[in-house]
Amino acid sequence: MKRKTVFAAALLLMIFILCITACKQEEKEIKFPEKPSFSSKPVQTETIIPKTPEPTEEPKALPEDIAVLFMDAAKNMDYDAIRALCVTDAEITAEYGPEYELAFKAIFAQSAKELQYEIVNTNINGDQAEVTISCTYADCTPYIREVVKEAVVQAVTKTLRGEITEKEQYLEIAIDVMFAKSDLLGKNLIKTEIVLPLVKDQNEEWLIKEVTREVKAVITMNFSETVGLLLEYWK
């Protein structure tokens, strides 16, 4: 009887141990996600400031560039642009007064468009330069001769009659005759070469040193050359 009791106790102990082991195997480990950590400190971000590009100096105009600007201005009869390209105000038509210049532009605008040119050569010697230009332009000499002849006749006649009291009246006569004879303007073309002298100013910019007699003859279609005779007479 005692042996049966011991055996039964041992059996109950083994069953108890097996039950405990089985329960432990069935337990599952439950893992909870970690709680995020919030910091009270502000997040520092790096501000990238774009670099300002360094200013680049534009290349200065070459003597031939100035020559092109000059000839284009002459073709468009833009005498203000021509003067801006010169060391001093170029005496093209301004010495005769603004009224004369306006009349000159009105009459010769079409003939001025006939001007064609090509840069032949540029010679630079230190601060001095010369640009050789091949030109084809309208020769208005026949028209100018008729204007001078008619204007002189009218001026002398009116002077002898005492109708001329001011010097400006001579210019008015010339302008009137210029318009009256404008139908004589032809398209007789002349081909020649001119040399445009240039010099550097204190800012190292190239400017036209002088509008020579030959250059002026081209850009005024020989008007300045011939009309000088009339102005000399009036003086």
Secondary structure as UniProt FT lines:
FT   HELIX           2..26
FT   HELIX           63..75
FT   TURN            76..77
FT   HELIX           79..84
FT   HELIX           94..96
FT   HELIX           98..112
FT   TURN            113..114
FT   STRAND          116..125
FT   TURN            126..127
FT   STRAND          128..138
FT   HELIX           141..160
FT   TURN            161..162
FT   HELIX           168..180
FT   HELIX           182..184
FT   STRAND          189..200
FT   TURN            202..203
FT   STRAND          206..208
FT   HELIX           213..219
FT   TURN            220..222
FT   HELIX           223..234
//
